[in-house]
Amino acid sequence: MQGNSQRPFAYPGTPMKRISLTRKTILIIFLVCVCFAYFGPHYLLRLFQYLRHDNAVDDCIKEYLKRHEPAVSKGDAFIKTWSKDAAPAGNLDDPISFVGNGKLAFIVKPDSRLHIVYSTSPEGAAKSSTEDLGYFELPFKPVLKPEANLGDEALHSTHQVLNFREGILETLSCFKLPGTSGLIFLNHTVVAHRSRPNLFLQHTEAIYKGNKQDDIRIPMKHGEVNSNLWKENRSTGDFIMRSGSFKVSEKDHFTVSIASKISSNVLEIGSDGRGHVDAVHVVAHSSPRSSRILAKKDEATVQDLASRQAALVNDIPMENLLLEHKKSWEDILHTGLTISSSQDESGLPRPMQINETLYYVLSCSDSNLHNKDIPEEERRNMVQRLQTPEFCYHGHPTFHSLSLWKQVTSVQDAVQLQKHWALTLRKNQCKSLVSEGAEGILQAMLLSFGGFRFTESDLRLNMDPLVLHNDIAFHRLIYRNDTISIDIKQNEGEQSPVISVALEESPKIKLYACEAGCHKPVELGMRPQRLPVFVTDPVTAILYISHDREHLRDLRDTIHVKARIDHAQHMEGVRKKGLPMIFWVGIGSLVIFFHLFLMQLIYREWYSTANYSSGKSSKYTWYSTRERLHS
């Protein structure tokens, strides 16, 4: 037993083999052990640190994402994660990281270039429609970003928040710099200023979370330019001026001047645990010229324009400029649309797709009303024109058109989408609204979605009854001097929707509304008036709003309605439409009899084959290929 206990283990019935190690094998094992002893603790420590900080990084980023949750829940903002290839990760249907103001356009990525959007109408022509847009890419990368490598922690904890209602894109990240014990939160905000269309802003803020002893300094990289294409001109205050002439197409040449200012080349986090760096770019360009020589003649004029704009914002704090931008976006979004699609929908765009489309179109539309260079008298005239559009919208509702609610993946897509919308609206009697810029285009888009129609005496809602099983709300539609909200919802306990109409503020003049057929007009106020949804024969509008009560009473006798049924009865009739029941019974019977006959043929073939193989005769006699070959 003692001898057996000292023998190495072997399976029963197998001969013992002596294990011999060559010098080469011993050397390899020795080197592996040395490498593990030298490098192993380092990588194990890195793994331990990564696992220890992973939850802390996630908690850090979640803390700052939480303030965006209300906007995301309403569809007013979208959150995207960042992948290691320096591009947002997610579905192809996710919105792009786009900011714009009708003059400048930019997709927020580390190596993206700034785009200029311009009118292609000849100089001196009548006021351009905003459908005539061109764009070109500048050889200028304006992104303000940390020059140091922040590592994988910064990448996997980075998110982008695109806020549709504020026109702001924020890039949020949490990470740990080597030599620090706590976490750093970084917020990079990018804005194409709404009321100062020549202004492109960036604000990078850092917050240190932890016990900090020494100041933290992060070098910042800013505004990559090709020195061969730009030449540096005189400085204006803290701004550095660059100019260049560029060929955009065979017939368009531009001179562009950019005045740039960066508050610091280093992001320094002080004793209070906070730090920030701001970058301001003022972009001015000439009108399109037929040759580069003619474009270069505009260089002095363009430089003066950039210098004047830079001087105006030189002493304005970044916080004030951002507040100006937010206020302008809020004013532009004077109206809005909310939709809650049902699962059995057939034709309505997704609610998020609607918000994205409105954002992209407005971002590529100039805001005449909020441009600070517009005189006050012209501004008042614009407001008056917005209140009384001329017969907009005359056409089929636009909710069914996929080409108007399509996905945007580039600056070119965004500009083309704006041009398509502007052309559609202009061709349907919305020329006056479209010519007023972003404010007018937004109102025209909402009118077209519901098939609203202005006439001399009323506003009519011509929405298709087939989509009214969705909850749809139109906010702050302008009618004369008042703003109206129209809410279409399913009536609780019933299958028919109802329309609620209310004024947003105390009425400046009395307004009235009536349902399809206009049997009984009611006066509108801030308290919602509920009106039933009827479908008429012939089909007429489902809602009328007017300042003239007598006009609505006259409609009852002049629209010549032959019949009127409620929405539930209409939908029941739609579902019953189709081929008669006897037709489907006949088709079903033919299918059943065909399958029974086919089964009988298969059974006879099988039975005949089985009898032939066994030598038995069959009472059935028919033509058989197998029997013919046998004979």
C-alpha positions in Angstrom: 0.0 0.0 0.0 2.9 2.3 0.8 4.5 1.7 -2.6 1.2 2.2 -4.4 0.5 5.4 -2.6 3.8 6.9 -3.9 3.1 6.1 -7.5 1.6 8.7 -9.7 -2.1 8.3 -10.5 -3.0 6.3 -13.6 -6.1 4.9 -15.0 -6.6 1.2 -14.4 -5.3 -1.0 -17.2 -3.1 1.7 -18.8 0.7 1.5 -18.8 2.7 4.1 -16.9 4.6 6.7 -18.9 7.4 8.9 -17.6 6.9 12.5 -18.2 10.1 14.2 -19.6 10.5 17.9 -20.2 12.9 19.2 -22.8 15.1 22.3 -22.1 13.0 24.3 -24.6 9.8 23.5 -22.7 11.3 24.4 -19.4 12.5 27.7 -20.9 9.0 28.6 -22.2 7.4 27.8 -18.9 10.0 29.9 -17.1 9.4 32.9 -19.4 5.7 32.6 -19.0 6.0 32.6 -15.2 8.4 35.7 -15.3 6.0 37.6 -17.6 3.0 36.8 -15.4 5.0 37.8 -12.3 6.0 41.1 -13.9 2.9 42.1 -15.8 0.2 40.1 -14.1 -0.3 42.3 -11.0 -0.5 45.4 -13.3 -3.3 44.1 -15.4 -5.1 42.6 -12.4 -4.9 46.0 -10.7 -6.3 47.6 -13.9 -9.1 45.1 -14.0 -9.9 45.7 -10.3 -9.8 49.5 -10.8 -12.1 49.2 -13.9 -14.6 47.1 -12.0 -14.5 49.4 -9.0 -15.0 52.5 -11.0 -17.5 51.1 -13.5 -20.5 51.4 -11.3 -19.3 54.9 -10.1 -19.1 56.1 -13.7 -22.5 54.8 -14.5 -24.0 56.4 -11.4 -22.2 59.7 -12.3 -23.6 59.8 -15.9 -27.1 58.8 -14.7 -27.2 61.7 -12.3 -26.8 64.2 -15.0 -29.0 62.4 -17.5 -31.9 62.5 -15.0 -32.6 66.1 -15.6 -33.3 65.3 -19.3 -35.8 62.6 -18.5 -39.0 64.9 -18.5 -38.1 66.2 -22.0 -37.3 62.7 -23.3 -40.7 61.3 -21.9 -42.5 64.1 -23.9 -40.6 63.4 -27.1 -38.9 66.8 -26.9 -35.4 65.3 -26.5 -33.4 62.3 -27.5 -30.5 60.5 -25.8 -27.8 58.7 -27.8 -24.9 56.6 -26.4 -21.4 57.0 -27.8 -19.4 54.1 -29.2 -15.6 53.5 -29.3 -15.3 54.5 -33.0 -16.2 58.0 -32.0 -19.7 57.8 -33.4 -23.1 57.6 -31.7 -24.3 54.0 -31.4 -27.9 53.0 -31.9 -30.5 52.4 -34.6 -30.3 53.9 -38.1 -33.6 55.5 -37.3 -32.1 57.6 -34.4 -31.8 61.3 -35.1 -28.5 62.7 -36.1 -26.5 65.0 -33.8 -27.5 68.2 -35.8 -27.6 71.9 -34.9 -28.5 74.7 -37.2 -30.1 78.2 -37.5 -30.8 78.6 -41.2 -27.3 80.1 -41.9 -25.0 77.6 -40.2 -25.3 73.8 -39.9 -23.2 71.3 -38.1 -23.3 67.6 -37.2 -21.6 67.3 -33.8 -18.7 64.8 -34.2 -15.0 65.2 -33.4 -13.9 65.6 -37.0 -17.0 67.3 -38.5 -16.8 70.4 -40.6 -19.0 73.5 -40.4 -21.5 74.1 -43.2 -22.9 77.3 -44.5 -26.5 77.4 -45.7 -27.3 80.2 -48.2 -29.9 81.5 -50.7 -29.4 80.5 -54.3 -31.6 83.3 -55.6 -29.7 85.9 -57.7 -28.7 89.0 -55.9 -31.1 91.9 -56.3 -34.0 89.5 -57.1 -37.3 89.7 -55.2 -37.4 88.3 -51.7 -36.2 84.7 -51.8 -38.4 81.9 -50.9 -36.8 79.6 -48.3 -37.1 76.7 -50.8 -34.1 78.1 -52.7 -31.4 76.8 -50.5 -27.8 75.8 -51.1 -25.1 74.7 -48.8 -21.4 74.1 -48.7 -18.8 72.6 -46.4 -16.0 74.8 -45.0 -12.5 73.4 -44.5 -12.9 74.2 -40.8 -13.3 71.8 -37.9 -14.6 73.8 -35.0 -15.1 71.2 -32.3 -13.6 72.1 -28.9 -12.4 68.8 -27.4 -9.9 67.5 -24.8 -6.4 67.1 -26.4 -5.5 64.4 -23.9 -6.6 60.8 -24.3 -9.4 60.2 -21.8 -9.4 56.4 -22.3 -12.1 53.8 -22.7 -13.9 54.9 -19.6 -14.8 58.2 -21.2 -16.0 56.6 -24.4 -18.3 54.0 -22.8 -19.8 56.5 -20.5 -20.5 59.2 -23.1 -24.0 60.2 -24.1 -25.4 62.9 -26.4 -28.7 64.7 -25.7 -30.4 66.4 -28.6 -33.1 68.8 -27.3 -35.6 69.7 -30.0 -37.3 72.5 -28.1 -34.1 74.3 -27.1 -32.0 73.7 -30.3 -29.1 72.5 -28.1 -26.9 69.5 -28.3 -25.0 68.3 -25.2 -22.3 65.7 -25.0 -22.1 64.3 -21.5 -19.3 62.1 -20.2 -17.9 60.8 -16.9 -14.3 59.5 -16.6 -11.3 59.3 -14.3 -8.0 61.0 -15.3 -4.7 59.3 -14.3 -3.4 60.7 -11.1 -6.8 61.6 -9.7 -9.0 59.6 -7.3 -12.4 61.1 -8.2 -14.5 61.3 -11.3 -14.7 64.2 -13.8 -18.1 65.1 -15.4 -17.7 66.9 -18.7 -20.5 68.6 -20.5 -19.9 69.9 -24.1 -22.7 72.2 -25.3 -23.0 73.2 -29.0 -25.3 75.8 -30.3 -26.0 77.5 -33.7 -27.4 80.7 -32.2 -31.0 81.3 -33.2 -31.2 85.1 -33.1 -27.6 85.8 -34.1 -27.3 83.6 -37.2 -23.6 84.3 -37.7 -22.8 82.9 -34.3 -21.6 79.3 -33.5 -21.1 78.7 -29.8 -19.4 75.9 -27.7 -19.4 75.7 -23.9 -17.4 73.0 -22.2 -18.0 72.6 -18.4 -16.2 70.3 -16.1 -17.2 69.2 -12.5 -14.9 67.2 -10.3 -16.6 64.7 -8.0 -14.4 63.5 -5.2 -11.7 64.8 -2.8 -9.4 67.0 -4.8 -6.1 68.4 -3.6 -4.3 69.9 -6.7 -5.7 71.8 -9.6 -6.6 69.6 -12.6 -5.5 70.9 -16.1 -6.9 69.3 -19.3 -5.4 70.7 -22.6 -8.1 71.6 -25.1 -7.9 71.2 -28.9 -9.8 73.9 -30.8 -10.7 74.9 -34.4 -8.6 72.8 -36.8 -7.9 74.7 -40.0 -5.9 74.1 -43.2 -3.4 77.0 -43.3 -3.1 76.6 -47.1 -6.8 77.5 -47.6 -7.1 80.2 -45.0 -5.0 83.3 -44.3 -5.0 85.0 -40.9 -6.1 88.7 -40.9 -6.2 91.3 -38.3 -7.5 90.6 -34.8 -10.6 92.1 -33.3 -10.4 92.3 -29.6 -10.0 88.7 -28.4 -10.9 87.3 -31.8 -8.6 85.9 -34.5 -9.8 86.6 -38.0 -9.3 84.1 -40.9 -10.5 84.5 -44.5 -10.6 82.4 -47.6 -12.2 82.2 -51.0 -13.8 78.9 -52.1 -15.3 77.4 -55.2 -18.7 75.8 -54.2 -19.9 74.8 -57.6 -19.2 75.7 -61.3 -21.2 78.9 -60.9 -20.9 79.8 -57.2 -17.8 81.2 -55.4 -17.7 82.6 -51.9 -15.4 84.6 -49.7 -15.7 83.5 -46.0 -14.4 85.2 -42.9 -14.4 83.5 -39.5 -13.6 85.4 -36.3 -12.7 82.9 -33.5 -12.2 83.3 -29.8 -11.4 80.7 -27.2 -11.4 81.6 -23.5 -8.5 79.3 -22.7 -6.4 76.5 -24.2 -6.6 74.6 -20.9 -9.6 73.4 -19.0 -8.6 74.1 -15.4 -10.7 72.7 -12.6 -10.1 75.0 -9.6 -10.5 74.6 -5.9 -14.3 74.8 -6.2 -14.2 71.6 -8.3 -15.5 73.4 -11.4 -14.0 74.8 -14.6 -15.1 75.7 -18.2 -13.8 76.7 -21.6 -15.8 78.7 -24.1 -15.4 79.0 -27.9 -17.1 81.6 -30.0 -17.1 81.7 -33.9 -18.5 84.5 -35.9 -19.0 83.4 -39.6 -19.6 85.9 -42.4 -19.7 85.2 -46.1 -20.3 87.0 -49.4 -23.1 86.5 -51.8 -22.5 83.8 -54.5 -20.2 85.1 -57.3 -19.6 83.6 -60.7 -15.8 83.5 -60.2 -13.2 83.5 -57.5 -11.8 86.8 -58.6 -15.2 88.5 -58.1 -15.5 86.7 -54.7 -12.1 88.0 -53.5 -13.3 91.5 -54.2 -15.8 91.1 -51.3 -13.1 90.1 -48.8 -12.8 93.5 -47.1 -16.6 93.8 -46.9 -17.0 90.3 -45.4 -14.1 91.0 -42.9 -15.8 94.2 -41.7 -19.1 92.3 -41.2 -17.4 89.6 -39.2 -15.5 92.2 -37.2 -18.7 94.1 -36.3 -20.5 91.0 -35.2 -17.6 89.9 -33.2 -17.4 93.3 -31.5 -21.1 93.0 -30.5 -20.6 89.7 -28.7 -17.1 90.2 -27.4 -18.2 91.3 -23.9 -21.4 89.3 -23.6 -21.0 86.3 -21.2 -21.6 82.9 -22.6 -24.5 82.3 -20.2 -26.3 85.3 -21.6 -25.8 84.2 -25.2 -27.1 80.7 -24.4 -30.2 82.2 -22.7 -30.8 84.4 -25.8 -30.7 81.3 -27.9 -33.1 79.3 -25.7 -35.6 82.2 -25.6 -35.5 82.6 -29.4 -36.2 78.9 -29.9 -39.0 79.1 -27.4 -40.6 82.0 -29.3 -40.2 80.2 -32.6 -42.0 77.2 -31.3 -45.1 79.2 -30.7 -47.1 76.3 -31.9 -46.8 72.5 -31.7 -48.2 69.1 -32.4 -48.7 66.1 -30.1 -49.7 62.7 -31.4 -50.2 59.3 -29.7 -50.4 56.7 -32.4 -52.4 53.5 -31.9 -50.8 50.1 -32.6 -53.1 49.4 -35.6 -52.2 52.7 -37.3 -51.8 52.7 -41.1 -50.2 55.9 -42.3 -49.3 58.3 -39.5 -45.6 59.0 -38.9 -44.2 58.1 -35.5 -44.5 60.8 -32.9 -40.7 61.0 -32.6 -40.4 61.3 -36.3 -42.7 64.3 -36.3 -40.6 66.1 -33.7 -37.4 65.3 -35.5 -38.8 66.6 -38.9 -40.0 69.8 -37.3 -36.6 70.3 -35.7 -34.6 69.7 -38.9 -36.8 71.9 -41.0 -36.6 74.8 -38.5 -32.9 74.3 -38.1 -32.5 74.9 -41.8 -34.8 77.9 -41.9 -33.8 81.4 -41.2 -35.7 83.2 -38.4 -36.6 86.6 -39.8 -38.7 87.6 -36.8 -35.9 86.9 -34.3 -33.0 88.3 -36.3 -31.6 91.1 -34.2 -30.8 93.1 -37.3 -34.5 93.4 -38.3 -36.0 96.9 -37.6 -38.9 97.0 -35.1 -41.4 98.2 -37.7 -40.7 95.3 -40.0 -40.9 92.9 -37.0 -44.4 94.2 -36.2 -45.5 93.7 -39.8 -44.2 90.1 -39.7 -46.3 89.4 -36.7 -49.4 90.8 -38.4 -48.7 88.6 -41.5 -48.3 85.5 -39.3 -51.8 86.2 -37.8 -53.7 86.4 -41.1 -52.2 84.0 -43.6 -53.7 84.0 -47.1 -55.8 80.8 -47.6 -53.2 78.4 -46.2 -53.4 75.3 -46.4 -55.1 74.2 -49.7 -54.2 70.5 -50.3 -54.4 67.0 -48.9 -53.2 66.5 -45.4 -49.5 65.8 -45.3 -49.4 63.2 -42.5 -49.7 60.4 -45.2 -46.6 61.5 -47.2 -43.5 59.4 -46.3 -41.3 61.7 -48.3 -42.1 64.6 -45.9 -41.4 62.6 -42.8 -38.3 60.7 -43.8 -35.1 59.9 -42.0 -32.2 62.5 -42.1 -28.6 61.2 -42.0 -26.6 64.2 -43.2 -26.6 68.0 -43.6 -27.6 67.5 -47.3 -30.6 65.4 -46.2 -31.7 68.2 -43.8 -31.4 70.9 -46.4 -33.3 68.8 -49.0 -36.0 68.1 -46.5 -36.5 71.8 -45.8 -36.6 72.5 -49.5 -39.2 69.8 -50.1 -41.4 71.1 -47.3 -41.1 74.7 -48.4 -42.0 73.8 -52.0 -45.0 71.7 -50.9 -46.4 74.5 -48.7 -45.8 77.2 -51.3 -47.7 75.2 -53.9 -50.7 74.9 -51.5 -51.3 78.6 -50.9 -48.9 79.0 -47.9 -46.5 81.3 -49.7 -47.0 84.2 -47.2 -46.2 82.0 -44.2 -43.2 80.3 -45.8 -41.7 83.7 -46.7 -41.7 84.7 -43.0 -39.1 82.1 -42.2 -39.0 79.5 -39.4 -42.1 80.9 -37.5 -44.3 80.8 -40.6 -43.0 77.4 -41.9 -43.8 75.8 -38.5 -47.3 77.1 -38.5 -47.8 76.0 -42.2 -46.5 72.5 -41.4 -49.0 72.1 -38.6 -51.9 73.4 -40.7 -50.9 71.0 -43.5 -50.7 68.0 -41.1 -54.4 68.4 -40.1 -55.6 69.7 -43.5 -56.5 73.0 -41.9 -57.7 75.7 -44.3 -57.9 79.4 -43.8 -60.6 81.2 -45.7 -61.7 84.8 -45.6 -64.2 84.1 -42.8 -63.1 81.0 -41.0 -60.5 78.3 -40.2 -61.5 74.7 -41.1 -60.2 71.3 -40.0 -60.3 68.8 -42.9 -58.7 65.9 -41.2 -59.3 62.4 -42.5 -61.8 60.6 -40.1 -59.9 57.3 -40.6 -57.0 58.6 -38.4 -59.1 60.1 -35.6 -58.8 57.0 -33.5 -55.4 58.5 -32.5 -55.0 61.2 -29.9 -53.9 64.3 -31.8 -53.4 67.8 -30.3 -52.6 71.1 -32.0 -51.2 73.7 -29.7 -51.3 77.5 -30.0 -52.5 77.8 -33.6 -52.7 81.5 -34.5 -56.0 82.8 -35.7 -56.2 86.5 -36.0 -55.0 87.9 -32.7 -55.8 84.8 -30.6 -54.1 81.4 -30.2 -56.2 78.2 -30.2 -55.6 74.7 -29.0 -57.5 71.8 -30.6 -57.4 68.4 -28.9 -58.8 65.2 -30.5 -59.3 62.4 -28.1 -61.3 59.2 -27.7 -64.4 59.8 -25.6 -64.2 57.8 -22.4 -66.7 54.9 -22.5 -67.5 55.4 -26.1 -66.0 54.6 -29.5 -66.3 58.0 -31.0 -63.6 60.8 -30.6 -64.5 64.3 -29.4 -62.8 67.6 -30.3 -61.9 70.0 -27.5 -61.3 73.6 -28.5 -60.0 76.2 -26.2 -58.2 79.6 -26.3 -54.8 79.8 -24.7 -55.4 83.3 -23.4 -58.4 85.6 -22.8 -59.9 86.3 -26.2 -59.2 89.6 -27.8 -62.2 89.2 -30.0 -65.1 86.7 -29.7 -64.6 83.4 -31.5 -67.1 80.7 -32.3 -66.9 77.0 -33.4 -69.1 74.3 -34.7 -68.9 70.7 -35.8 -69.4 69.2 -39.2 -72.7 70.4 -40.7 -72.5 73.4 -38.3 -75.8 72.9 -36.6 -75.1 74.9 -33.4 -72.2 77.3 -33.1 -70.7 77.8 -29.6 -68.6 80.6 -28.2 -65.0 79.7 -27.4 -63.1 80.6 -24.2 -60.2 79.4 -22.1 -62.4 76.5 -20.9 -62.4 73.7 -23.5 -65.6 73.3 -25.6 -66.3 69.7 -26.5 -67.7 69.1 -29.9 -68.6 65.7 -31.4 -67.0 64.3 -34.6 -69.4 63.8 -37.4 -68.9 62.6 -41.0 -71.1 64.2 -43.7 -72.3 63.3 -47.1 -70.8 64.9 -49.1 -67.6 65.1 -47.0 -67.0 68.5 -45.4 -64.7 69.8 -42.7 -65.1 68.3 -39.2 -64.6 71.6 -37.4 -65.2 75.3 -38.2 -63.8 78.3 -36.2 -64.8 81.9 -37.0 -65.0 85.4 -35.6 -68.4 85.8 -37.3 -71.2 83.8 -35.7 -73.6 84.7 -38.5 -71.2 83.2 -41.0 -71.3 79.9 -39.2 -75.1 79.9 -39.1 -75.1 80.6 -42.8 -72.8 77.6 -43.4 -75.5 75.2 -42.2 -77.7 76.2 -45.2 -74.9 76.7 -47.8 -72.7 73.6 -47.5 -75.8 71.4 -48.5 -75.2 68.3 -46.4 -77.4 65.4 -47.3 -76.6 63.2 -44.3 -74.6 63.3 -41.1 -73.4 60.3 -39.0 -71.2 60.1 -36.0 -67.6 58.8 -36.3 -68.4 55.3 -34.8 -71.1 54.6 -37.4 -68.8 55.8 -40.1 -66.0 53.5 -39.0 -68.4 50.5 -38.7 -69.5 51.1 -42.3 -65.9 51.3 -43.5 -65.1 48.0 -41.8 -68.2 46.4 -43.4 -67.2 47.5 -46.9 -65.8 44.9 -49.3 -67.0 41.9 -51.3 -70.3 40.3 -50.3 -70.3 37.4 -47.8 -71.6 35.0 -50.4 -68.5 35.6 -52.4 -66.1 34.6 -49.6 -68.3 31.6 -48.7 -68.1 30.4 -52.3 -64.3 30.9 -52.4 -64.0 28.9 -49.2 -66.1 26.1 -50.5 -64.1 25.8 -53.7 -60.9 25.6 -51.7 -62.3 22.9 -49.4 -63.6 20.8 -52.3 -60.3 21.1 -54.2 -58.4 19.8 -51.2 -60.8 16.9 -50.7 -60.5 15.9 -54.4 -56.7 16.2 -54.2 -56.6 13.9 -51.2 -58.8 11.4 -53.0 -56.4 11.3 -56.0 -53.4 10.8 -53.6 -55.1 8.0 -51.8 -56.1 6.2 -55.1 -52.5 6.4 -56.3 -51.1 5.0 -53.1 -53.7 2.2 -53.0 -53.0 1.2 -56.6 -49.3 1.2 -56.1 -49.6 -0.9 -52.9 -51.8 -3.5 -54.6 -49.5 -3.7 -57.6 -46.4 -4.3 -55.4 -48.2 -7.1 -53.5 -49.5 -8.8 -56.7 -53.2 -8.1 -55.9 -55.6 -6.8 -58.5 -57.3 -3.6 -58.0 -60.9 -2.8 -58.9 -59.6 0.7 -60.0 -58.1 0.8 -63.5 -56.5 4.0 -64.8 -53.5 5.1 -66.8 -50.3 4.6 -64.8 -46.8 5.5 -66.0 -45.3 2.8 -63.7 -47.6 0.1 -65.2 -46.8 1.2 -68.8 -43.1 0.9 -68.1 -43.5 -2.5 -66.5 -45.4 -3.8 -69.5 
